[in-house]
């Protein structure tokens, strides 16, 4: 997700809103109430930013009840979109929401409510202004649908609870249909308490919550899953739970202000209070403690609090207490438990693997793709297989026994691979490329080639040790953002996948393969200016044009920012004011590289 976050931060800066968001965050941290944020929401810059962010959202291509997608908005002049959106918000009535169902991991179906693209634009406008305000109030140990936080961060915190805090009893509480049962009045009060006190803003949010669902009528309770603003609102609801649990122990106010957290914890241990640490990802959460009796009392107290305070019912059959020294607990596709460390009788460490349901699902996905390859062995299917393997490895690498899990999966799909080898669809090879070297270079396993493309090995994965994220980290803090800019020097798995999909014209397999390798080799940077690119603004340029005898070979390709492409091909870019502004910003080194590329296509050198 790093590339999406980087793109959003760049967008914020592009429209001059990053300092506005930073100020909202800082003021919220200080406890300020926000009574006049509607004007910020409907500002021209915020609407333009919302449109830009919406375009990069995968859901922008999904139709609402009016059949419109982002393509519809792309045809409308930007000034007209701004004018129409402002006018609509004067007396806002959301369009009906389209109901769709998607499968859940347990085999049941999850209902989603898809707003129209016009309503999603409005929700994105609200999200951009509300997020920095509520982020300042959210608990550090909530990880779902928050900027620069992930499932890996949530699991790293769980591992820390076992390895270092020695909390080996886990309370699991399952809320019955959380999203469908949120009380609207309670949510509005929570937004008011958190600092959102602009009545116009609250009125429009209330309208969003009560949007009609096609075939079901007007919602009287619940948060529609599928809306852009829904995850933030869900976090607002459960943020009260986060702090209530935290204030029983972790952030419990004490008469003596301790400088060191360890000293405070030692003092709390001498009281009758029960240690409890919450880790939450959306509506899925765990509470860690140090004994069964404490866990039993915590479970009763939390269930009572959820019912009385938030009006939420608990599923008794799914809620339980687990002794991690005896059994494993499942969280976000991973099953973990505490095992003895070496010969020590008291030391325990985390042992984790894929949870059985997740493992079965992954096996099914890989097997299905191998079957599809056998029926129709095309380069596109090989690339889809590769991106799936890369994505699965990236997600599950946090499990300590993940190598064993994927070796077992590889063993179970061996008949499918053998069938592909028999048909010469998979052929043994010792070849390599930049991506294989980057992600799989250390592995000694069988490698295959198919349709001229290297196939990523299923079993080549190792546990990736991940430490806890700084709980006070925020993308709305300038110093913290500096660390994100350091991260962008690395090309992420998701960036590779998004760049791979960014080919809209049919090209040769050689080109597709070398284009991706060149992107990784250049570390996602522009070959002219050295600036860090995203999959959205990076293109692959033929140094010697194919029309002049140039090939798709690796040495004839270079990744550049797409806005510089016409600087290469335009005979006189200095005659264009926009191009001229770009060129003025080039240093001598960048201009020299540009001129070399211009010479290759037969254009004269430029001097600025």
C-alpha positions as CSV (number, residue, x, y, z in Angstrom):
1,X,0.0,0.0,0.0
2,X,3.0,2.2,0.2
3,X,2.6,3.4,-3.4
4,X,-1.0,4.5,-2.8
5,X,-0.1,6.4,0.3
6,X,2.8,8.1,-1.6
7,X,0.5,9.0,-4.4
8,X,-2.1,10.5,-1.9
9,X,0.6,12.5,-0.2
10,X,1.8,13.8,-3.5
11,X,-1.7,14.7,-4.5
12,X,-2.2,16.6,-1.2
13,X,1.0,18.6,-1.9
14,X,0.0,19.1,-5.6
15,X,-3.3,20.8,-4.5
16,X,-1.6,22.7,-1.7
17,X,-3.7,21.0,1.0
18,X,-1.1,19.1,3.0
19,X,-0.5,22.0,5.4
20,X,-4.2,22.4,5.9
21,X,-4.5,18.7,6.8
22,X,-1.5,19.0,9.2
23,X,-3.1,21.9,10.9
24,X,-6.4,20.1,11.4
25,X,-4.5,17.2,12.9
26,X,-2.5,19.4,15.3
27,X,-5.6,21.4,16.4
28,X,-7.5,18.2,17.0
29,X,-4.6,16.9,19.1
30,X,-5.0,20.0,21.2
31,X,-8.7,19.3,21.8
32,X,-10.1,22.0,19.5
33,X,-13.7,21.7,18.3
34,X,-14.4,22.1,14.5
35,X,-17.5,24.2,13.9
36,X,-16.7,25.6,10.4
37,X,-15.2,22.8,8.3
38,X,-18.0,22.7,5.6
39,X,-16.3,25.5,3.6
40,X,-13.0,23.5,3.6
41,X,-15.0,20.4,2.3
42,X,-16.5,22.3,-0.6
43,X,-13.4,24.3,-1.5
44,X,-12.3,24.0,-5.1
45,X,-8.9,22.5,-4.1
46,X,-10.6,19.8,-2.0
47,X,-13.0,18.8,-4.7
48,X,-10.2,18.6,-7.3
49,X,-8.1,16.5,-4.9
50,X,-11.1,14.2,-4.2
51,X,-11.6,13.6,-7.9
52,X,-7.9,12.8,-8.4
53,X,-8.0,10.4,-5.4
54,X,-11.2,8.8,-6.6
55,X,-9.7,8.1,-10.1
56,X,-6.9,6.0,-8.5
57,X,-9.5,4.0,-6.4
58,X,-10.2,0.6,-7.9
59,X,-13.9,1.0,-7.0
60,X,-14.2,4.0,-9.4
61,X,-15.0,1.6,-12.2
62,X,-17.9,0.0,-10.3
63,X,-21.4,1.2,-11.4
64,X,-23.9,2.7,-9.0
65,X,-27.7,2.7,-9.4
66,X,-27.4,5.3,-12.2
67,X,-25.0,3.2,-14.2
68,X,-22.2,5.9,-14.0
69,X,-18.5,5.1,-13.4
70,X,-15.4,7.4,-13.3
71,X,-15.6,7.5,-17.1
72,X,-18.8,9.5,-16.9
73,X,-17.1,12.1,-14.7
74,X,-14.0,12.2,-16.9
75,X,-16.1,13.5,-19.8
76,X,-17.3,16.5,-17.7
77,X,-15.3,19.7,-17.4
78,X,-13.6,20.0,-14.0
79,X,-15.2,23.5,-13.3
80,X,-18.6,22.1,-14.1
81,X,-18.1,19.1,-11.7
82,X,-17.1,21.6,-8.9
83,X,-20.2,23.7,-9.7
84,X,-22.6,20.8,-9.8
85,X,-21.2,19.2,-6.6
86,X,-21.5,22.4,-4.6
87,X,-25.0,23.0,-5.9
88,X,-26.0,19.4,-5.0
89,X,-24.7,19.8,-1.4
90,X,-26.9,22.8,-0.8
91,X,-29.8,20.5,-0.3
92,X,-28.2,17.1,-0.4
93,X,-30.2,14.0,-1.2
94,X,-28.0,10.9,-1.8
95,X,-28.8,8.6,-4.7
96,X,-30.1,5.1,-4.0
97,X,-27.4,2.6,-3.1
98,X,-26.9,-0.5,-5.2
99,X,-26.9,-3.7,-3.2
100,X,-24.4,-6.4,-4.1
101,X,-23.2,-9.5,-2.3
102,X,-19.6,-10.8,-2.0
103,X,-18.5,-14.2,-0.5
104,X,-17.1,-14.1,3.1
105,X,-14.3,-16.5,4.1
106,X,-16.8,-18.6,6.0
107,X,-18.8,-19.3,2.9
108,X,-21.6,-16.8,3.7
109,X,-22.3,-13.7,1.7
110,X,-21.5,-10.1,2.8
111,X,-23.8,-7.4,1.7
112,X,-22.2,-4.3,0.1
113,X,-23.9,-1.0,-0.6
114,X,-22.4,0.7,-3.7
115,X,-23.1,4.5,-3.9
116,X,-23.2,6.3,-7.2
117,X,-19.9,7.7,-8.5
118,X,-21.2,11.2,-7.7
119,X,-21.9,10.3,-4.1
120,X,-18.5,8.6,-3.8
121,X,-16.9,11.9,-4.9
122,X,-18.8,13.7,-2.1
123,X,-17.8,11.0,0.4
124,X,-14.2,11.4,-0.7
125,X,-14.4,15.2,-0.1
126,X,-15.7,14.6,3.4
127,X,-13.1,11.9,4.1
128,X,-10.2,14.1,3.2
129,X,-11.2,16.8,5.8
130,X,-12.5,14.5,8.5
131,X,-9.6,12.0,8.5
132,X,-6.9,14.3,10.0
133,X,-9.3,15.4,12.7
134,X,-10.3,11.9,13.8
135,X,-6.8,10.4,13.3
136,X,-5.7,12.7,16.1
137,X,-8.2,11.1,18.5
138,X,-7.9,7.4,17.4
139,X,-6.3,4.9,19.7
140,X,-2.7,3.8,18.7
141,X,-3.6,0.1,18.7
142,X,-6.4,0.3,16.1
143,X,-5.0,-0.7,12.7
144,X,-7.9,-1.2,10.2
145,X,-8.5,1.3,7.4
146,X,-6.1,3.9,8.7
147,X,-3.3,5.6,6.8
148,X,0.1,3.8,6.9
149,X,-1.3,1.0,9.1
150,X,-1.8,-2.6,8.0
151,X,-2.7,-6.2,9.0
152,X,1.1,-6.8,9.4
153,X,1.2,-4.0,12.0
154,X,-1.7,-5.5,13.9
155,X,-0.1,-8.9,13.9
156,X,3.3,-7.5,14.9
157,X,1.6,-6.0,17.9
158,X,0.0,-9.4,18.8
159,X,3.5,-11.1,18.5
160,X,4.9,-8.4,20.9
161,X,2.1,-9.2,23.4
162,X,3.3,-12.9,23.4
163,X,7.1,-12.4,23.1
164,X,7.7,-9.4,25.3
165,X,4.6,-8.6,27.4
166,X,4.0,-12.3,28.3
167,X,0.2,-11.9,27.8
168,X,-0.7,-15.5,26.9
169,X,-4.5,-15.4,27.3
170,X,-6.7,-14.0,24.5
171,X,-10.3,-12.8,24.7
172,X,-12.1,-13.0,21.3
173,X,-15.4,-11.2,21.1
174,X,-17.5,-11.4,18.0
175,X,-20.0,-8.6,17.4
176,X,-23.1,-9.8,15.6
177,X,-23.4,-7.9,12.3
178,X,-21.5,-4.9,13.5
179,X,-21.9,-2.8,10.3
180,X,-25.6,-3.5,10.1
181,X,-26.4,-2.6,13.7
182,X,-24.6,0.7,14.4
183,X,-27.0,3.1,16.1
184,X,-27.1,6.3,14.0
185,X,-27.9,8.7,16.9
186,X,-25.0,7.2,19.0
187,X,-22.6,7.7,16.0
188,X,-23.7,11.3,15.6
189,X,-23.0,11.9,19.3
190,X,-19.6,10.2,19.0
191,X,-18.7,12.5,16.0
192,X,-19.7,15.5,18.1
193,X,-17.6,14.3,21.1
194,X,-14.6,13.7,18.9
195,X,-14.7,17.3,17.7
196,X,-16.9,17.4,14.5
197,X,-19.3,20.2,15.5
198,X,-20.2,21.7,12.1
199,X,-24.0,21.1,12.0
200,X,-24.1,21.2,8.2
201,X,-21.5,18.5,8.0
202,X,-23.2,16.3,10.6
203,X,-26.5,16.8,8.7
204,X,-25.0,15.6,5.4
205,X,-23.4,12.5,7.1
206,X,-26.7,11.6,8.6
207,X,-28.2,11.8,5.1
208,X,-25.5,9.5,3.8
209,X,-26.2,6.9,6.5
210,X,-29.9,6.9,5.6
211,X,-29.5,6.6,1.9
212,X,-32.1,4.3,0.3
213,X,-30.9,0.8,-0.6
214,X,-32.4,-0.5,-3.8
215,X,-35.0,-3.1,-3.0
216,X,-34.7,-2.7,0.8
217,X,-35.8,0.9,1.5
218,X,-34.3,3.6,3.8
219,X,-31.7,2.5,6.4
220,X,-32.7,3.2,10.0
221,X,-29.4,1.8,11.5
222,X,-26.0,0.5,10.3
223,X,-23.1,1.8,8.2
224,X,-23.3,0.8,4.6
225,X,-20.3,-1.4,3.7
226,X,-19.0,-0.2,0.3
227,X,-19.0,3.5,0.9
228,X,-15.8,5.5,1.0
229,X,-16.6,7.1,4.3
230,X,-17.8,3.9,6.0
231,X,-14.5,2.6,7.4
232,X,-13.8,5.9,9.0
233,X,-17.2,6.0,10.6
234,X,-16.8,2.4,11.8
235,X,-13.5,3.4,13.5
236,X,-15.3,6.3,15.2
237,X,-17.8,3.9,16.7
238,X,-15.3,1.5,18.0
239,X,-12.7,4.1,19.1
240,X,-14.8,4.5,22.3
241,X,-14.2,0.8,23.0
242,X,-10.5,1.1,22.3
243,X,-10.1,3.9,24.9
244,X,-12.4,2.3,27.4
245,X,-10.3,-0.9,27.4
246,X,-7.1,1.0,27.3
247,X,-8.0,3.2,30.3
248,X,-8.6,0.1,32.4
249,X,-4.8,-0.6,32.3
250,X,-2.5,0.7,29.5
251,X,-3.5,4.4,29.7
252,X,-5.0,4.3,33.2
253,X,-4.5,7.7,34.8
254,X,-2.3,7.5,38.0
255,X,-1.8,10.0,40.8
256,X,1.9,9.9,40.3
257,X,3.0,11.0,36.7
258,X,5.6,8.3,35.8
259,X,8.2,9.3,33.3
260,X,8.9,5.7,32.3
261,X,6.2,3.4,31.1
262,X,7.8,0.5,32.8
263,X,7.6,2.2,36.2
264,X,3.9,2.8,35.7
265,X,3.3,-0.8,34.7
266,X,5.2,-2.0,37.8
267,X,3.0,0.2,40.0
268,X,-0.2,-1.1,38.3
269,X,0.9,-4.7,38.9
270,X,0.7,-4.0,42.7
271,X,-3.0,-3.1,42.4
272,X,-6.0,-5.3,41.9
273,X,-6.4,-4.1,38.4
274,X,-6.4,-6.6,35.5
275,X,-3.8,-6.2,32.7
276,X,-5.5,-5.9,29.3
277,X,-4.2,-4.9,25.9
278,X,-6.5,-4.4,22.9
279,X,-5.4,-4.9,19.3
280,X,-8.2,-4.1,16.8
281,X,-8.5,-4.3,13.0
282,X,-11.9,-2.9,11.9
283,X,-14.5,-4.9,13.9
284,X,-12.1,-7.8,14.5
285,X,-10.3,-7.4,17.8
286,X,-8.4,-9.3,20.5
287,X,-7.8,-8.5,24.2
288,X,-4.6,-9.9,25.7
289,X,-4.2,-10.6,29.4
290,X,-2.1,-12.8,31.7
291,X,-4.5,-15.4,33.3
292,X,-7.7,-17.3,32.5
293,X,-9.5,-15.7,35.5
294,X,-8.7,-12.2,34.3
295,X,-9.7,-13.2,30.7
296,X,-13.1,-14.5,32.0
297,X,-13.8,-11.2,33.9
298,X,-12.7,-9.1,31.0
299,X,-14.9,-10.9,28.6
300,X,-18.0,-10.4,30.8
301,X,-17.2,-6.7,31.3
302,X,-16.5,-6.0,27.6
303,X,-19.7,-7.8,26.4
304,X,-21.7,-5.8,28.9
305,X,-20.1,-2.5,27.9
306,X,-20.7,-3.1,24.2
307,X,-24.4,-3.9,24.8
308,X,-25.1,-1.1,27.2
309,X,-22.9,1.6,25.7
310,X,-23.1,0.9,21.9
311,X,-26.2,-1.3,21.7
312,X,-24.3,-4.1,20.0
313,X,-25.1,-7.8,20.5
314,X,-22.4,-10.5,20.9
315,X,-22.3,-13.9,19.3
316,X,-21.7,-16.2,22.2
317,X,-20.8,-19.2,20.1
318,X,-18.0,-17.3,18.3
319,X,-16.7,-15.4,21.4
320,X,-14.1,-17.3,23.4
321,X,-11.0,-17.3,25.6
322,X,-7.8,-19.0,24.4
323,X,-4.8,-20.1,26.4
324,X,-2.1,-19.5,23.8
325,X,0.3,-22.0,25.5
326,X,-2.2,-24.7,24.7
327,X,-4.1,-23.6,21.6
328,X,-3.8,-21.2,18.7
329,X,-6.0,-18.2,17.9
330,X,-6.9,-17.0,14.4
331,X,-6.5,-13.3,13.4
332,X,-6.4,-11.8,9.9
333,X,-5.6,-15.1,8.1
334,X,-2.9,-16.1,10.6
335,X,-3.1,-18.7,13.4
336,X,-0.6,-18.0,16.2
337,X,0.2,-19.5,19.6
338,X,2.9,-19.3,22.3
339,X,5.5,-22.1,22.4
340,X,8.4,-22.7,24.8
341,X,11.6,-21.1,23.7
342,X,14.3,-23.7,23.5
343,X,14.7,-25.6,26.8
344,X,13.5,-22.7,28.9
345,X,10.5,-23.5,31.2
346,X,9.3,-19.9,31.5
347,X,10.2,-18.3,28.1
348,X,7.6,-18.4,25.4
349,X,7.7,-17.1,21.8
350,X,5.1,-16.8,19.0
351,X,4.7,-19.6,16.5
352,X,2.5,-18.7,13.6
353,X,1.2,-20.2,10.4
354,X,-1.7,-19.6,7.9
355,X,-5.0,-20.4,9.5
356,X,-6.6,-23.5,8.0
357,X,-9.4,-21.7,6.2
358,X,-7.0,-19.2,4.6
359,X,-4.6,-22.0,3.6
360,X,-7.4,-23.9,1.9
361,X,-8.5,-20.8,0.1
362,X,-5.0,-20.1,-1.1
363,X,-4.6,-23.7,-2.3
364,X,-7.8,-23.3,-4.2
365,X,-6.7,-20.1,-5.9
366,X,-3.3,-21.5,-7.0
367,X,-4.8,-24.7,-8.2
368,X,-7.5,-22.9,-10.2
369,X,-5.0,-20.7,-11.9
370,X,-2.8,-23.7,-12.8
371,X,-5.9,-25.4,-14.3
372,X,-6.7,-22.2,-16.3
373,X,-3.1,-22.2,-17.6
374,X,-3.4,-25.8,-18.8
375,X,-6.6,-25.0,-20.7
376,X,-5.4,-21.7,-22.2
377,X,-1.6,-21.1,-21.7
378,X,-1.4,-17.4,-22.6
379,X,1.2,-14.8,-21.4
380,X,-1.5,-12.9,-19.7
381,X,-2.4,-15.9,-17.6
382,X,1.2,-16.5,-16.7
383,X,1.5,-12.8,-15.5
384,X,-1.7,-13.2,-13.5
385,X,-0.3,-16.3,-11.9
386,X,2.9,-14.5,-11.0
387,X,1.2,-11.4,-9.5
388,X,-1.0,-13.7,-7.4
389,X,2.0,-15.6,-6.1
390,X,3.9,-12.3,-5.3
391,X,0.8,-10.9,-3.6
392,X,0.2,-14.0,-1.5
393,X,3.9,-14.2,-0.4
394,X,3.8,-10.5,0.5
395,X,0.7,-10.9,2.7
396,X,1.5,-14.2,4.5
397,X,5.3,-13.7,5.0
398,X,4.6,-12.4,8.6
399,X,3.8,-16.0,9.7
400,X,6.9,-17.7,11.3
401,X,6.2,-21.1,9.7
402,X,5.1,-19.7,6.3
403,X,7.8,-21.6,4.5
404,X,6.4,-24.9,5.6
405,X,2.8,-23.8,4.7
406,X,3.8,-22.9,1.1
407,X,5.9,-26.1,0.7
408,X,2.8,-28.1,1.6
409,X,0.7,-26.1,-0.9
410,X,3.4,-26.7,-3.6
411,X,3.3,-30.4,-2.8
412,X,-0.5,-30.5,-3.2
413,X,-0.4,-28.8,-6.6
414,X,2.5,-30.9,-7.9
415,X,0.2,-33.0,-10.1
416,X,-1.1,-29.8,-11.7
417,X,2.5,-28.6,-12.4
418,X,3.5,-32.1,-13.7
419,X,0.6,-31.9,-16.1
420,X,1.8,-28.5,-17.4
421,X,5.3,-29.9,-17.8
422,X,4.0,-32.9,-19.7
423,X,2.4,-30.5,-22.2
424,X,5.5,-28.3,-22.4
425,X,3.6,-25.4,-21.0
426,X,6.1,-25.3,-18.1
427,X,9.7,-25.8,-19.0
428,X,12.7,-26.0,-16.7
429,X,15.0,-23.1,-16.8
430,X,18.0,-21.5,-15.1
431,X,17.3,-18.0,-16.4
432,X,16.7,-15.1,-14.1
433,X,15.6,-11.5,-14.2
434,X,15.5,-8.5,-11.8
435,X,12.3,-9.5,-10.1
436,X,13.4,-13.1,-9.6
437,X,16.7,-11.8,-8.2
438,X,15.0,-9.2,-6.0
439,X,12.4,-11.5,-4.4
440,X,13.6,-15.1,-5.0
441,X,17.3,-14.9,-5.7
442,X,18.3,-16.7,-2.5
443,X,16.1,-19.7,-3.1
444,X,17.4,-23.0,-4.5
445,X,14.2,-24.4,-6.1
446,X,13.0,-25.6,-9.5
447,X,12.4,-22.7,-11.9
448,X,10.0,-22.8,-14.8
449,X,9.4,-20.7,-17.9
450,X,6.1,-20.4,-19.7
451,X,5.3,-18.4,-22.9
452,X,8.7,-16.7,-22.7
453,X,8.0,-15.6,-19.1
454,X,9.7,-16.8,-15.9
455,X,7.2,-18.4,-13.4
456,X,7.4,-17.3,-9.8
457,X,8.1,-20.2,-7.5
458,X,5.3,-21.1,-5.2
459,X,7.4,-22.5,-2.3
460,X,10.0,-19.7,-2.3
461,X,9.1,-17.7,0.8
462,X,10.6,-17.0,4.2
463,X,9.3,-15.4,7.4
464,X,9.8,-11.6,7.3
465,X,10.6,-10.4,10.8
466,X,8.6,-7.3,11.5
467,X,8.9,-5.0,14.5
468,X,6.1,-2.9,16.0
469,X,5.3,0.4,14.3
470,X,5.7,3.6,16.4
471,X,2.2,3.9,17.9
472,X,2.3,7.7,17.6
473,X,3.3,7.7,13.9
474,X,1.1,9.9,11.7
475,X,1.0,10.9,8.0
476,X,-0.1,14.3,9.2
477,X,3.1,15.0,11.0
478,X,5.9,16.4,8.9
479,X,8.7,14.6,10.7
480,X,6.9,11.2,10.4
481,X,6.3,11.8,6.7
482,X,10.1,12.0,6.1
483,X,10.3,8.3,6.9
484,X,7.7,7.6,4.2
485,X,9.9,9.4,1.7
486,X,12.8,7.2,2.7
487,X,10.6,4.1,2.1
488,X,9.8,5.1,-1.5
489,X,13.4,4.2,-2.5
490,X,12.2,0.6,-2.5
491,X,9.8,-0.7,-5.2
492,X,6.9,-2.5,-3.5
493,X,5.1,-5.6,-4.6
494,X,1.9,-3.7,-5.1
495,X,3.7,-1.1,-7.3
496,X,5.1,-3.9,-9.5
497,X,1.7,-5.4,-9.9
498,X,0.0,-2.0,-10.7
499,X,2.8,-1.1,-13.2
500,X,2.4,-4.5,-14.8
501,X,-1.3,-3.9,-15.4
502,X,-0.7,-0.5,-16.8
503,X,-0.3,-1.7,-20.4
504,X,-3.3,-0.7,-22.5
505,X,-1.9,-1.7,-26.0
506,X,-1.1,-5.2,-26.9
507,X,2.7,-5.6,-26.9
508,X,5.2,-8.5,-27.2
509,X,5.9,-10.8,-24.3
510,X,9.5,-9.6,-24.5
511,X,8.4,-6.0,-24.1
512,X,6.2,-6.7,-21.1
513,X,8.9,-8.8,-19.4
514,X,11.7,-6.2,-20.0
515,X,9.4,-3.3,-19.2
516,X,8.8,-4.7,-15.7
517,X,12.4,-5.6,-15.2
518,X,13.5,-2.1,-16.2
519,X,11.0,-0.6,-13.7
520,X,12.5,-2.6,-10.9
521,X,16.1,-2.0,-12.0
522,X,15.5,1.8,-12.0
523,X,13.9,1.4,-8.5
524,X,10.8,3.1,-9.8
525,X,12.7,6.3,-10.6
526,X,12.6,8.5,-13.8
527,X,15.5,7.8,-16.1
528,X,15.7,11.6,-16.9
529,X,15.3,13.4,-13.6
530,X,15.7,10.6,-11.1
531,X,12.4,11.5,-9.4
532,X,10.4,8.7,-7.7
533,X,7.5,7.6,-9.9
534,X,4.3,5.7,-9.2
535,X,2.7,3.1,-11.5
536,X,0.2,5.9,-12.6
537,X,2.8,8.4,-13.9
538,X,5.5,6.0,-15.2
539,X,5.8,4.9,-18.8
540,X,8.3,2.8,-20.7
541,X,10.0,4.6,-23.6
542,X,11.8,3.0,-26.5
543,X,15.2,4.7,-26.7
544,X,15.5,3.9,-30.4
545,X,11.9,3.9,-31.8
546,X,10.5,0.6,-33.1
547,X,9.6,2.4,-36.3
548,X,13.3,3.2,-36.9
549,X,14.5,-0.4,-36.2
550,X,14.4,-0.3,-32.4
551,X,13.6,-3.4,-30.5
552,X,11.8,-4.5,-27.3
553,X,15.2,-5.6,-25.8
554,X,16.0,-4.6,-22.2
555,X,18.9,-2.2,-23.3
556,X,16.5,-0.2,-25.6
557,X,14.0,0.6,-22.8
558,X,13.9,3.4,-20.2
559,X,11.3,4.3,-17.6
560,X,10.4,8.0,-17.5
561,X,7.7,10.3,-16.2
562,X,4.9,10.3,-18.8
563,X,4.7,14.1,-18.8
564,X,8.3,14.2,-20.1
565,X,7.4,11.9,-23.1
566,X,6.5,14.7,-25.4
567,X,9.6,16.6,-24.5
568,X,11.4,13.8,-26.3
569,X,9.1,13.6,-29.3
570,X,8.1,17.2,-29.8
571,X,10.5,18.9,-32.3
572,X,10.2,22.3,-30.6
573,X,8.9,22.0,-27.0
574,X,10.2,25.5,-26.1
575,X,7.3,26.9,-28.3
576,X,4.8,25.5,-25.7
577,X,4.6,27.4,-22.4
578,X,3.7,24.2,-20.4
579,X,6.7,22.3,-21.8
580,X,8.9,25.4,-21.3
581,X,8.0,25.5,-17.6
582,X,9.0,21.9,-17.2
583,X,12.3,22.4,-18.9
584,X,13.3,25.4,-16.8
585,X,13.2,23.1,-13.7
586,X,15.7,20.6,-15.3
587,X,19.3,20.7,-14.0
588,X,22.2,20.2,-16.4
589,X,22.3,16.4,-15.8
590,X,18.6,15.9,-16.5
591,X,18.8,18.2,-19.6
592,X,21.8,16.1,-20.9
593,X,19.8,12.9,-20.5
594,X,16.8,14.4,-22.2
595,X,18.9,15.6,-25.2
596,X,20.5,12.1,-25.6
597,X,17.0,10.6,-25.9
598,X,15.9,13.4,-28.3
599,X,18.9,12.7,-30.5
600,X,17.9,9.0,-30.7
601,X,14.5,9.9,-32.1
602,X,16.0,12.4,-34.5
603,X,15.2,15.6,-32.7
604,X,17.6,18.5,-32.1
605,X,19.2,19.1,-28.7
606,X,17.6,21.8,-26.4
607,X,19.3,24.5,-24.4
608,X,17.4,26.4,-21.7
